[in-house]
Amino acid sequence: METLQAVRTEKDLLGVKEVPTESYYGIHTLRALENFNISTLTVGQQPHFIRALAQVKKASAQANLKFNKITPQMSETIQRSCDLLIQHPENWAHAFPLDVYQGGAGTSINMNTNEVIANISLEMLGYHKGQYDVVHPNDHVNKSQSTNDVYPTALRLATYSGLDGLFEQMNLLIASLEQKALEFKTVIKMGRTQLQDAVPMTLGQEFHAFATLLKEDVRLIEKTRTLLLEINLGATAIGTGVNTAQGYAKTVTQCLKEITGLKLQPSEDYVEATSDCGVFIILSSALKRLAVKLSKISNDLRLLSSGPRAGLAEIRLPEMQAGSSIMPAKVNPVIPEVVNQIAFKVIGNDLTITFGAEAGQLQLNAMEPVIAYSMHESISLLTQAVRTLDEKCIQGIKANEQACFDSVMRSVGVVTLLDPILGHSLCDDIGKQCIAENKTIPEVVLERGLLTQEQLDEIFKFENLVSEIVIVPDEEVIQVS
């Protein structure tokens, strides 16, 4: 026989429903579960968001006590309940089963949080879950709040803290690229523009450029995320602060600032802030830029490692798995390929966030849930992609020094070094002959008697083939060998 699940009865605006007795969520969450069966993705899978929601609720409990809106015991119990979620949000994933995609501007998630905190508080006080006459999700946990200031504030906090992991992985990847730059500093190779031979460089310079490329994005994202620190907590429904005491917004912001340790500041205009999602457009754009650069690096790695016999074959990527079910001995650049795909997803999420921000109407943006999940997904995917690229690809790259050197010696591009000596027109003619007759530049120059072997050796020695541009303190650009 099927065992019947114990239930409790709860009531809301629409009537009564039976809720599993052991559930920390209540009737509002249950209705949302029934309404939004969209994906397999849940709020409980986003610990940063659960922590942020609890931080907001704790700050509100502190501020409400200061304005005598709740009793000291009620404030203390709510704060202790919030601390459980703040300290170990991953332990409470089961209590936040809502689909990340939902209507209602985040009301379902806010009520889910209110119900969970209320029921934890009830247990702390020795009561049963659902005894809301003692601790009520709306009247006590949600006091002086609205979804419309709780949800945006928590989203900003969660996004801010979620970026810490990305920065950590980015710095590790940059360090690995810089290490490769040192390792390859004497490996001479051919630089290319438009996939055609250009002029010589070192493989170290190429990898150093990759590192610099990513450093720029770390700085940009770090600067951009500070915009998240402006919050509208205390705005309540539409930004007018309805149902709050005079000075509540300033007080609750200060409480949240102390709880999080972040330099939070109140919005300049709460009505504007309650409906505007512009900060997520800017931040998502910065993440998209990072995705594009990671994809560019991955493209370059695939090109540089192409072959291993019929391609460029200038570097060897770590061999991670067999590459074909039909072709023996084939190994594919699977790590750069997966990073490419993550970049495409992040670029798509950026468009979703743009549309979500544009869809705000009058005093609220009801599309924040899709913005929230898209931001979370982009940050999470980028963090894992960067870690994977670093650990499973960059750290194990080897240089094919002979192939690199041979490509320089076979290249027509080195004729550029003769341009100041022989003139552009003559060098054009030398290059055309090399291509037509499949000869090297030195061979044609010697055949024509234009220069001696000793002169060519001097011109094509290592320090002349490659150089660096260094910016000195007075911003003068100089060439150094």
C-alpha positions as CSV (number, residue, x, y, z in Angstrom):
1,M,0.0,0.0,0.0
2,E,1.1,3.6,-0.7
3,T,2.1,5.5,2.4
4,L,0.1,8.7,2.8
5,Q,2.3,11.8,3.3
6,A,1.5,13.8,6.5
7,V,0.2,17.2,5.6
8,R,-0.8,20.5,7.2
9,T,-3.4,22.9,6.0
10,E,-2.6,26.5,5.1
11,K,-4.7,29.3,3.8
12,D,-4.0,32.2,1.4
13,L,-5.9,34.7,-0.8
14,L,-7.2,32.0,-3.1
15,G,-8.2,29.4,-0.5
16,V,-6.7,26.5,1.4
17,K,-4.2,23.8,0.4
18,E,-2.5,20.9,2.0
19,V,1.2,21.3,2.4
20,P,3.6,18.5,3.4
21,T,4.1,18.7,7.2
22,E,7.9,18.6,7.0
23,S,8.2,21.3,4.3
24,Y,9.7,24.6,5.4
25,Y,8.0,26.3,2.5
26,G,4.2,27.0,2.6
27,I,1.1,27.5,0.5
28,H,2.5,30.4,-1.6
29,T,5.5,28.3,-2.7
30,L,3.3,25.3,-3.3
31,R,1.1,27.3,-5.7
32,A,4.2,28.6,-7.5
33,L,5.4,25.0,-7.8
34,E,2.2,24.0,-9.5
35,N,2.2,27.1,-11.8
36,F,5.8,27.1,-12.9
37,N,6.9,23.6,-13.9
38,I,9.1,25.0,-16.6
39,S,12.6,23.6,-16.2
40,T,14.7,21.4,-14.0
41,L,16.5,24.4,-12.6
42,T,15.6,25.6,-9.1
43,V,16.4,28.5,-6.9
44,G,17.8,26.0,-4.4
45,Q,20.7,25.4,-6.8
46,Q,21.8,29.1,-6.4
47,P,23.3,29.3,-2.9
48,H,24.5,32.9,-3.5
49,F,20.9,34.0,-4.0
50,I,19.6,32.1,-1.0
51,R,22.3,33.7,1.2
52,A,21.5,37.2,-0.3
53,L,17.8,36.8,0.4
54,A,18.5,35.8,4.0
55,Q,20.9,38.8,4.4
56,V,18.1,41.1,3.3
57,K,15.6,39.6,5.7
58,K,18.1,39.8,8.6
59,A,18.8,43.5,7.9
60,S,15.0,44.1,7.7
61,A,14.5,42.3,11.1
62,Q,17.2,44.6,12.6
63,A,15.7,47.7,11.2
64,N,12.2,46.8,12.2
65,L,13.3,46.3,15.8
66,K,14.9,49.8,15.8
67,F,11.5,51.3,14.7
68,N,9.6,49.1,17.1
69,K,7.7,47.3,14.3
70,I,8.4,43.8,15.8
71,T,9.3,42.7,19.3
72,P,12.9,42.0,20.4
73,Q,12.2,38.3,20.6
74,M,10.7,38.2,17.1
75,S,13.6,40.1,15.7
76,E,16.2,37.9,17.4
77,T,14.4,34.7,16.2
78,I,14.1,35.9,12.6
79,Q,17.8,36.9,12.6
80,R,18.9,33.5,14.0
81,S,16.8,31.8,11.3
82,C,18.4,34.0,8.6
83,D,21.9,33.1,10.0
84,L,21.2,29.4,9.2
85,L,20.6,30.3,5.6
86,I,23.5,32.7,5.4
87,Q,26.1,30.3,6.9
88,H,25.1,27.2,5.0
89,P,22.7,28.0,2.1
90,E,23.6,24.8,0.4
91,N,22.0,22.8,3.2
92,W,18.6,24.5,2.5
93,A,18.4,23.8,-1.2
94,H,15.4,21.5,-0.6
95,A,13.5,24.4,1.0
96,F,13.8,26.4,-2.2
97,P,12.3,24.1,-4.9
98,L,10.9,26.9,-7.2
99,D,11.7,26.9,-10.9
100,V,14.0,29.8,-11.8
101,Y,11.6,30.7,-14.6
102,Q,8.4,32.3,-13.1
103,G,6.0,35.1,-13.5
104,G,5.3,37.6,-10.7
105,A,8.5,39.7,-10.7
106,G,10.0,37.3,-8.0
107,T,7.1,37.4,-5.6
108,S,7.1,33.6,-5.4
109,I,10.8,33.5,-4.4
110,N,10.3,36.3,-1.9
111,M,7.3,34.4,-0.3
112,N,9.3,31.1,-0.4
113,T,12.0,32.9,1.6
114,N,9.4,34.4,4.0
115,E,7.8,31.0,4.6
116,V,11.1,29.2,5.2
117,I,12.3,31.8,7.7
118,A,9.0,31.8,9.4
119,N,8.9,28.0,9.8
120,I,12.5,27.8,11.0
121,S,11.7,30.5,13.5
122,L,8.6,28.6,14.7
123,E,10.7,25.5,15.3
124,M,13.2,27.5,17.2
125,L,10.4,28.8,19.5
126,G,9.0,25.3,20.0
127,Y,6.1,25.5,17.7
128,H,5.0,23.5,14.6
129,K,5.5,24.6,11.1
130,G,2.6,26.5,9.8
131,Q,1.6,28.2,13.1
132,Y,1.7,31.6,11.5
133,D,-0.3,33.3,14.2
134,V,3.0,33.2,16.2
135,V,5.4,34.0,13.3
136,H,3.8,35.1,10.1
137,P,5.6,35.1,6.7
138,N,4.1,38.5,5.7
139,D,3.3,40.3,8.9
140,H,6.7,39.5,10.6
141,V,9.3,38.2,8.2
142,N,8.3,40.5,5.3
143,K,7.5,43.5,7.6
144,S,8.4,46.9,5.9
145,Q,9.3,45.1,2.7
146,S,8.0,44.3,-0.8
147,T,9.2,41.8,-3.4
148,N,10.0,44.9,-5.4
149,D,12.8,46.0,-3.1
150,V,13.8,42.6,-1.6
151,Y,14.3,40.8,-4.9
152,P,16.4,43.4,-6.7
153,T,18.6,44.0,-3.7
154,A,19.2,40.2,-3.2
155,L,19.9,39.8,-6.9
156,R,22.5,42.5,-6.7
157,L,24.2,40.9,-3.7
158,A,24.1,37.5,-5.2
159,T,25.6,38.7,-8.5
160,Y,28.3,40.6,-6.7
161,S,29.4,37.7,-4.5
162,G,29.0,35.2,-7.4
163,L,31.7,37.0,-9.3
164,D,34.3,36.3,-6.6
165,G,34.7,32.7,-8.0
166,L,35.1,34.0,-11.5
167,F,37.8,36.5,-10.5
168,E,39.7,33.7,-8.7
169,Q,39.7,31.4,-11.7
170,M,40.6,34.3,-14.1
171,N,43.6,35.2,-12.0
172,L,44.8,31.6,-12.1
173,L,44.4,31.4,-15.8
174,I,46.2,34.7,-16.3
175,A,49.1,33.4,-14.2
176,S,49.3,30.2,-16.3
177,L,49.4,32.2,-19.5
178,E,52.1,34.4,-18.1
179,Q,54.1,31.3,-17.1
180,K,53.8,30.0,-20.7
181,A,54.9,33.4,-21.9
182,L,58.1,33.0,-20.0
183,E,58.5,29.4,-21.0
184,F,58.2,30.3,-24.7
185,K,60.1,33.6,-24.7
186,T,62.8,32.4,-27.0
187,V,60.6,30.3,-29.3
188,I,60.6,32.3,-32.6
189,K,57.6,31.9,-34.9
190,M,55.7,33.7,-37.6
191,G,53.1,36.2,-36.7
192,R,50.0,36.3,-39.0
193,T,47.4,38.9,-40.0
194,Q,44.3,37.8,-41.8
195,L,45.7,34.2,-41.5
196,Q,48.5,35.3,-43.8
197,D,52.2,35.5,-43.0
198,A,53.1,38.8,-41.4
199,V,56.4,39.3,-39.5
200,P,58.2,37.2,-36.9
201,M,57.5,37.2,-33.2
202,T,58.0,34.8,-30.3
203,L,55.5,32.3,-29.0
204,G,56.0,34.0,-25.6
205,Q,54.8,37.3,-27.0
206,E,51.7,35.6,-28.3
207,F,50.9,34.0,-24.9
208,H,51.7,37.2,-23.0
209,A,49.1,39.0,-25.3
210,F,46.5,36.4,-24.2
211,A,47.2,37.2,-20.6
212,T,47.0,41.0,-21.2
213,L,43.7,40.5,-23.1
214,L,42.2,38.8,-20.0
215,K,43.6,41.2,-17.5
216,E,41.7,44.0,-19.2
217,D,38.5,42.1,-18.6
218,V,39.2,41.5,-15.0
219,R,39.6,45.2,-14.4
220,L,36.5,46.0,-16.4
221,I,34.3,43.5,-14.6
222,E,35.7,44.6,-11.2
223,K,34.9,48.2,-12.0
224,T,31.5,47.4,-13.4
225,R,30.3,45.3,-10.5
226,T,30.6,48.2,-8.1
227,L,27.4,49.5,-9.7
228,L,25.6,46.6,-8.0
229,L,26.2,48.2,-4.6
230,E,23.5,50.8,-5.2
231,I,20.3,49.3,-3.8
232,N,16.7,50.2,-3.4
233,L,15.9,48.4,-0.1
234,G,13.3,50.4,1.7
235,A,11.6,51.4,-1.5
236,T,8.8,48.7,-1.0
237,A,6.2,48.5,-3.7
238,I,7.1,51.2,-6.2
239,G,9.8,53.3,-4.6
240,T,7.7,55.5,-2.4
241,G,8.5,53.6,0.8
242,V,4.8,52.9,1.6
243,N,4.3,51.0,4.9
244,T,7.7,51.9,6.3
245,A,8.7,54.3,9.0
246,Q,10.4,57.6,8.3
247,G,14.1,56.9,7.9
248,Y,13.7,53.1,7.5
249,A,15.4,53.0,4.1
250,K,18.5,54.6,5.4
251,T,18.6,52.4,8.5
252,V,17.9,49.1,6.7
253,T,20.6,49.9,4.2
254,Q,23.1,50.5,7.0
255,C,22.1,47.2,8.6
256,L,22.6,45.3,5.4
257,K,25.9,47.1,4.9
258,E,27.2,45.8,8.2
259,I,25.9,42.3,7.6
260,T,27.5,41.9,4.2
261,G,30.6,44.0,4.7
262,L,30.0,45.7,1.3
263,K,30.0,49.4,0.6
264,L,26.3,49.5,-0.1
265,Q,24.6,52.8,-0.8
266,P,21.0,53.9,-1.2
267,S,19.6,54.6,-4.7
268,E,19.5,58.2,-5.7
269,D,15.9,57.8,-6.8
270,Y,13.9,54.9,-5.4
271,V,11.1,55.1,-7.9
272,E,13.7,54.9,-10.8
273,A,15.7,52.1,-9.1
274,T,12.6,49.9,-8.5
275,S,11.9,49.6,-12.2
276,D,15.4,49.9,-13.8
277,C,17.6,47.0,-14.5
278,G,20.3,48.9,-16.4
279,V,23.1,47.7,-14.2
280,F,22.6,44.1,-15.5
281,I,22.8,45.3,-19.1
282,I,26.2,46.8,-18.4
283,L,27.5,43.9,-16.3
284,S,26.3,41.3,-18.8
285,S,27.9,43.2,-21.6
286,A,31.2,43.0,-19.7
287,L,30.8,39.3,-19.3
288,K,30.0,39.0,-23.0
289,R,33.2,40.8,-23.8
290,L,35.1,38.3,-21.6
291,A,33.3,35.4,-23.4
292,V,34.3,36.8,-26.8
293,K,37.9,37.1,-25.7
294,L,38.0,33.6,-24.3
295,S,36.5,32.4,-27.6
296,K,39.1,34.3,-29.6
297,I,41.9,32.7,-27.5
298,S,40.3,29.3,-28.0
299,N,40.1,29.8,-31.7
300,D,43.8,30.7,-31.8
301,L,44.8,27.7,-29.8
302,R,42.9,25.4,-32.2
303,L,44.6,27.1,-35.1
304,L,48.1,27.0,-33.6
305,S,47.7,23.3,-32.7
306,S,46.1,22.3,-36.0
307,G,47.6,19.3,-37.7
308,P,49.5,17.6,-36.2
309,R,51.1,17.2,-39.6
310,A,49.0,19.1,-42.1
311,G,48.3,22.2,-40.1
312,L,50.2,24.9,-38.3
313,A,51.3,22.5,-35.5
314,E,53.2,25.3,-33.6
315,I,51.9,24.1,-30.3
316,R,50.7,20.8,-28.9
317,L,47.7,20.8,-26.6
318,P,47.3,18.2,-23.9
319,E,45.7,15.0,-25.2
320,M,42.5,14.6,-23.3
321,Q,40.5,11.9,-25.2
322,A,40.3,10.0,-28.4
323,G,39.0,12.2,-31.1
324,S,37.2,9.9,-33.5
325,S,35.1,6.8,-33.6
326,I,36.4,5.9,-37.0
327,M,39.8,7.6,-37.5
328,P,42.5,6.0,-35.5
329,A,45.1,8.2,-33.7
330,K,43.0,11.3,-34.0
331,V,42.9,13.7,-31.0
332,N,40.8,16.8,-31.1
333,P,41.1,20.2,-29.3
334,V,38.1,19.4,-27.1
335,I,38.8,21.9,-24.3
336,P,39.0,25.0,-26.5
337,E,35.9,23.7,-28.3
338,V,33.9,23.6,-25.1
339,V,35.0,27.1,-24.1
340,N,33.9,28.3,-27.5
341,Q,30.4,26.8,-26.8
342,I,30.2,28.4,-23.4
343,A,31.1,31.8,-25.0
344,F,28.1,31.4,-27.4
345,K,25.8,30.7,-24.5
346,V,27.0,33.7,-22.5
347,I,26.5,35.9,-25.6
348,G,22.9,34.5,-25.9
349,N,22.3,35.2,-22.2
350,D,23.4,38.8,-22.8
351,L,20.6,39.2,-25.4
352,T,18.1,37.7,-23.0
353,I,19.2,40.1,-20.2
354,T,18.9,43.0,-22.6
355,F,15.4,42.1,-23.6
356,G,14.5,41.4,-19.9
357,A,15.7,44.9,-18.9
358,E,13.9,46.5,-21.8
359,A,10.6,44.9,-20.8
360,G,10.2,46.9,-17.6
361,Q,6.9,48.8,-17.6
362,L,6.0,51.8,-15.6
363,Q,7.1,51.3,-11.9
364,L,8.4,47.7,-12.1
365,N,10.2,45.2,-14.2
366,A,8.4,41.9,-13.9
367,M,11.1,40.1,-16.0
368,E,13.8,40.1,-13.3
369,P,13.6,36.3,-12.7
370,V,15.0,35.6,-16.2
371,I,17.6,38.3,-15.8
372,A,18.6,36.7,-12.4
373,Y,19.0,33.3,-13.8
374,S,20.8,34.4,-17.0
375,M,23.3,36.4,-14.9
376,H,23.8,33.4,-12.6
377,E,24.2,31.0,-15.5
378,S,26.7,33.3,-17.3
379,I,28.9,33.7,-14.3
380,S,28.8,30.0,-13.4
381,L,29.5,28.9,-16.9
382,L,32.4,31.3,-17.4
383,T,33.9,30.3,-14.0
384,Q,33.9,26.7,-14.9
385,A,35.0,27.3,-18.5
386,V,38.0,29.4,-17.3
387,R,39.0,26.7,-14.8
388,T,38.7,24.0,-17.4
389,L,40.7,26.0,-20.0
390,D,43.5,26.6,-17.4
391,E,43.8,23.2,-15.8
392,K,43.1,21.0,-18.8
393,C,44.7,23.0,-21.6
394,I,46.9,26.0,-20.9
395,Q,49.0,24.4,-18.2
396,G,49.9,21.5,-20.4
397,I,50.7,23.2,-23.7
398,K,54.0,22.4,-25.3
399,A,55.8,24.3,-28.0
400,N,56.8,22.7,-31.3
401,E,60.0,24.8,-31.6
402,Q,61.3,23.4,-34.8
403,A,57.9,23.8,-36.6
404,C,57.8,27.4,-35.4
405,F,61.3,28.2,-36.6
406,D,60.8,26.4,-40.0
407,S,57.7,28.5,-40.6
408,V,59.7,31.6,-40.2
409,M,62.5,30.5,-42.5
410,R,60.0,29.4,-45.2
411,S,57.9,32.5,-44.8
412,V,57.8,35.3,-47.4
413,G,56.9,37.6,-44.5
414,V,60.6,38.0,-43.4
415,V,61.2,40.1,-46.5
416,T,59.7,42.9,-44.4
417,L,63.1,43.1,-42.6
418,L,64.8,43.8,-46.0
419,D,62.4,46.7,-46.8
420,P,64.5,49.5,-45.2
421,I,67.6,48.2,-47.1
422,L,66.3,47.2,-50.5
423,G,63.1,49.2,-50.8
424,H,59.5,48.2,-50.9
425,S,59.2,47.6,-54.7
426,L,62.2,45.3,-54.9
427,C,61.0,43.4,-51.8
428,D,57.6,42.9,-53.5
429,D,59.4,41.4,-56.5
430,I,61.5,39.2,-54.3
431,G,58.5,37.9,-52.5
432,K,56.6,37.2,-55.7
433,Q,59.5,35.2,-57.0
434,C,59.7,33.2,-53.7
435,I,56.0,32.2,-54.0
436,A,56.2,31.4,-57.7
437,E,59.4,29.3,-57.4
438,N,58.8,27.9,-53.9
439,K,62.0,29.4,-52.6
440,T,63.0,31.2,-49.4
441,I,63.8,34.9,-49.2
442,P,67.5,34.3,-48.5
443,E,67.8,32.0,-51.5
444,V,66.4,34.5,-53.9
445,V,68.4,37.4,-52.4
446,L,71.6,35.4,-52.7
447,E,70.8,34.3,-56.3
448,R,70.3,37.9,-57.3
449,G,73.5,39.0,-55.5
450,L,71.6,41.7,-53.6
451,L,73.2,40.8,-50.2
452,T,75.9,38.5,-48.9
453,Q,75.3,35.6,-46.6
454,E,77.1,37.5,-43.8
455,Q,74.7,40.4,-44.2
456,L,71.7,38.1,-44.3
457,D,72.9,36.4,-41.1
458,E,73.1,39.7,-39.4
459,I,69.7,40.9,-40.6
460,F,68.0,37.7,-39.6
461,K,69.6,37.1,-36.2
462,F,67.1,36.5,-33.4
463,E,67.2,40.0,-31.8
464,N,66.4,41.6,-35.2
465,L,63.6,39.1,-36.0
466,V,61.7,39.9,-32.8
467,S,61.4,43.0,-30.6
468,E,59.0,44.4,-28.0
469,I,57.3,47.8,-27.6
470,V,57.8,49.1,-24.1
471,I,56.0,52.1,-22.7
472,V,58.4,54.1,-20.5
473,P,57.2,56.4,-17.7
474,D,57.2,59.5,-19.9
475,E,55.0,57.6,-22.3
476,E,57.6,57.6,-25.0
477,V,57.4,54.4,-27.2
478,I,60.8,52.8,-27.8
479,Q,62.0,49.6,-29.4
480,V,64.0,47.2,-27.4
481,S,65.6,43.9,-28.5
